[in-house]
Amino acid sequence: MIRAVIFDRDNTLLSMDDQAVAQLEARISQLAPELPPAAMEEVWNTWPGPWPQHPDDESSFWQAFCGVLIERYGLLAERAPALCQIFALYHTSFISYSEANACLHALHRAGLRLGILTNFELPSIDRTLAHAGIDPALFSATLSSATVGVSKPEPRAYHAILAALGEQATACAYIDDDPQNVAAARELGMRAFLIDRSRTTHDLGASILCSLEPLPQLLTTPS
């Protein structure tokens, strides 16, 4: 019997809001027009660590991040506070999929515990959910790769969310858009589903979904 459902976050529950991202990029460009378009992505992808372990650590992370940008691209140091304020709004770049809330509430009403395990490095998962209109209180546990110290599909990442939920793998369902992560969950004994939003139909026989819409019925209907 399934007692808990673990979700990936990005491309599963939430997607990037292109309009919001463009607005943040425009503010950064206005403040520091000499920054190359890929500057933030380059610093992010080459960040040596540490990543913040707790949402309260993110302020100091953004200060360090801005410090690298300023040094690498020769920006005026007095721009750092304003840049940090913009970067700290990263959580406003997410939007939820249209069916996500209905799915989550149906699972919660059915008595299933919910969790999130994401490879995104920042731990402020609750903040991104709330901005996207999903109640963080629906979830019993939310973990980022930085908090766990390893990323999916490393088994230790899954063991961490299982421990946080207090459940065995065989009592959990798992949903992710990455086939490798889904395969790793299955190897541990979870009932795992791949969500492929490029599809227009589900393949329930292969546990492939094109949306989260059928999930509550799949997990709460006795076999």
Secondary structure, DSSP 8 states (H G I E B T S, - for coil): ---EEEE-SBTTTEEE-HHHHHHHHHHHHHH-TTS-TTHHHHHHHT--S---SSGGGHHHHHHHHHHHHHHHHT--GGGHHHHHHHHTTGGGGEEE-TTHHHHHHHHHHTT-EEEEEE--S---HHHHHHHTT--GGGEEEEEEHHHHSS-TTSHHHHHHHHHHHT--GGGEEEEES-HHHHHHHHHTT-EEEEE-TT-SS-BGGGTEESSSTTHHHHHHS--
